[in-house]
Amino acid sequence: MTSRILQNYVSGGWYTAPSGLSPVVSALDGTEVAQIGSGGLDFGAMAAYARTTGGPALRALTFHERAKILRGLADAIIARKEELYTLSAHTGATRTDSWIDIEGGAATLFTYASKGRRELPNARILVDGPVEGLSKRGSFVGQHVYTSLQGVAVHINAFNFPVWGMLEKLGPTLLAGVPAIVKPASASAYVTEQCVRIMLETGLLPKGALQLITGSTGDLLDHLTGQDVVSFTGSAATAQKLQNHPVIARESVRFVAERDSLNATLLGPDATPETPEFDLFVKEIVREMTVKAGQKCTAIRRAFVPSELIDAVQEALCARLAKVVVGDPAQEGVTMGALISTAQLRDVRETIAQLAEDARIVFGDPNTPPPGTNANGAFISPVLLRCDAPWTAKNVHEREAFGAVSTLMPYTDLNDAIALCQRGAGSLVMSLFTHDPEVAVTVVEGAASFHGRVLINDRDCAKESTGHGSPLPALVHGGPGRAGGGEEMGGIRGVKHYMQRTALQGSPGTLSAITNRWMNGAPVVEAGVHPFRRTFAELALGESFTSGQRVITLDDIEHFAHFTGDTFYAHMDEAAAAANPFFPGRVAHGYLILSFAAGLFVDPAPGPVLANYGLENLRFIKPVSPGDAIKVRLTAKAKNQRNAEYGEVTWDALVTNQDGDTVATYDLLTMNAL
Ligand code: NAP
């Protein structure tokens, strides 16, 4: 690969640093693949450009419009993925490693695009939780909302996943309406730079939504404010340094840290060598040691096994590790690639030497390059250590060798195992291999609070399990304590990290106007026609229909009971019903009330209402006895356009009795033609 100077994307244009460039070398043979530098950049101007150009443009779009951009970016990455695979090979990655990075990154964008469409409104404000009543007569209420931060997100990424590492942050950020400045780790920035080009060349991103720094971030942090976010992935040492930056502390700049992590795996006491869980455990450790040559923040660093099984586990692990072929992934049969650089190789060797103060190496030789590998590359054999005294050991619980390295340790009983897991002092993930639910409960209660994610693997889910080491866009990624205390992704939770939650207080009418959701107490609009005759576009929030009354008789209840088969005693047996603490005697079925309510509010002729789509938040508040009369009020509460043909309407449904008491409340969902 011919070396080239990586560029920065700044204030709408590509910029090459005139001097002060540093070489970036191939993990495979040490030859220069790029030069990198950001000398001469005006970092303050970059932050300002993001705030004044990117932010307003993104905030003018709705969540759905931003989601559409994400989909377009992901499509472009997939269409041009081979360009990225070619570059990624120089990071020492196998095809599978690169697949996790490149296609896994695009998949994360796809997930955010789809969640943005399905789970967020076609709006710019996000409502959080229910309306909170704050007054007796209901004229003063509260509502939490999220709005986009008006700053810039600075993403500082680790070297190991140059594409995924960028996209898992960029998806939630852009969906939140916040522009980003991305700073990839120098060692693999040539892959990130190309991915940024691919995204920019789609023309989908508003100006200022995305900028790139290849090289140092200079004085960027000096220019941050309380509307900005720093999202950092990397070592604990760098995180600490950045987090202690005076501006970050003074301005309360949000700082999300994903740091190194001494992730554990646990073999349950039930998982003896004849069980499928034993084999799954061994397989998973080897997979975690070798994928990406172990350079994964989520990789298994500490493996705890019942003390009587440690020899059997060691033997099985060594047999499997012996089959690993280390080398240039371009060569046939290679199953594990290289570390990112010879500097990283040195670092891993030094850390193994520290681990060896507590443990002994039982597989692999860290100091001899694996046979057939290029001496200028960053190749290392997988290294398994065994520590028989985990309680007196220190380094194995504190030092992360960011490579194909793991340590096997015994535990005496489950409480001992849990306490040993906790010695990681906070990790991204732990896994447990057991088929005994009681073991799972004990471990989750004892160790989950020390982890961002817990995988419980067994014979029932193993085939479809995504594995110990895979962060997923729908689930949170991050962990307490040593892991940084940060949280990313987790579906829409990740979007909220780039938004501000504000408690609004005011009248229902005003808050309805702000949130674009009708709420009880807000003005009701009389359109003069039944709201079911109104198209999605015509229907105004607050349009309402109140039905006439219907008396519910004992015959109705009996008919409904025999027709549906629901002859539960509360509807059929006067004495038994009266003995129940909730009922005065025989009462109408809840579903009868719903069915009669539908009969009362429906406008039957064909029209813009296409389908009943379901109901939410259903509560039966007061029983209905034979002779009671019910009526229903239906009010248009929220609208969410789904596509060019139809949209979802949420209706507030309120069923009351002859005394005006509330019998049932729910949100009815319909699909309405535009
Ligand atoms: P690192 O040396 O801490 O670097 C991380 C990022 O910080 C890089 O982009 C680096 O840029 C940048 N950086 C370093 N010093 C900086 C400074 N003074 N100001 C601004 N930026 C600075 O970590 P790494 O070696 O790339 O990554 C390996 C570590 O990351 C491991 O410990 C691993 O566990 C951790 N990691 C954690 C996660 C997670 O999600 N928790 C994921 C992946 C990796 P340069 O490359 O240009 O120095």
Residues whose N, C-alpha, C, O or C-beta is under 5 A from the ligand:
A	BS01	NAP	I156 N157 A158 F159 K183 P184 A185 S186 A187 G215 T217 T233 G234 S235 T238 E258 R259 D260 S261 C297 F402 A483
